[in-house]
């Protein structure tokens, strides 16, 4: 199911009995991680930090959270190894 607006996502988040339930509903609706965090902020009135932490700890989002962590680690390794260069030179 594709969700069309931020208002739709916020409504889905509000309908969740808990933050975890809301995250499961948002995932099932096809929301992106960023859209889900925004929906939690708007629908459950939590901070950005709380939304990010909840998403990263959510069983519904474990694959996306794991992939993001792996990408983050790969970027840090590349920076440490000097593989990424400033393209403005």
Order of alpha helices (4+ residues) and beta strands (2+ residues): alpha-alpha-alpha-alpha-alpha
